[in-house]
Amino acid sequence: EYAGDGLRTLAVAYRDLSEEQWEEWSERFRGADKATDCRDDRLAAAYEEIEQDMMLLGATAIEDKLQEGVPETIAILSLANIKIWVLTGDKQETAVNIGYSCKMLTDDMTEIFIVNGHTVQSVREEL
């Protein structure tokens, strides 16, 4: 219900594992984390495997919005022809949504430069 209302939601749950179950899963997880191909898919599969038959303890949620005044400040900086970069550790979609909510991005823009690099070298190459 929280997520359906647009809130950023955290569910807290647990699952009892034997030491042997933990060691086996942990090894598969480490292998997925070190994979050079399809890493995200392998990690997702590992998480899916361990996040089964859990006991929900509770949930909490917060409104996911920018601090007061941020959109207006960014819009004013843009009007002054100040170049603005958005750096996020979250998903690219989140950065784009923030850009639109701050009026930093508009539907009529033709030049949006997105850097997708995951290493220092790949970011340098894209720049």
C-alpha positions, 0 to 999 in steps of 0.5 A, a space after each residue: 500500500 505504501 509503494 502504491 501511494 508513491 512512498 519509498 518503502 522499506 519492508 523488514 523481514 527475516 528468514 532462519 537459515 542454517 549455517 550450511 544454507 548460508 555458506 552455500 548461498 553466500 558462495 553463489 552470491 560472491 560468484 554473482 558479484 564477481 561475474 563479468 557478464 550478466 552481473 546484474 541478472 546473476 545478482 538479482 537471481 541470488 537475491 530472489 533465491 534468498 528472499 523466499 519464505 520470509 517472515 514480515 516484521 514490519 514496514 515503514 515509508 517516507 515521502 520521496 521528494 526533494 527538499 523544499 526550495 530545491 526545484 526553484 533554486 535549480 530552475 533559477 540557476 538554469 536561467 542564469 546559464 549555469 551548467 548543472 550535473 546530477 550525480 546519483 548512486 541511485 537508478 538513472 531513472 531517479 536522476 531523470 525524474 529529479 531533473 524533470 521535477 526541478 525543470 532542469 530537463 524539459 520535453 523540448 530538450 535535444 541535448 541531454 548527456 548521460 554518462 553510464 560508466 561503472 568504472 573510472 576508465 569507462 566514465 573517462 572514455 564516455 566524457 
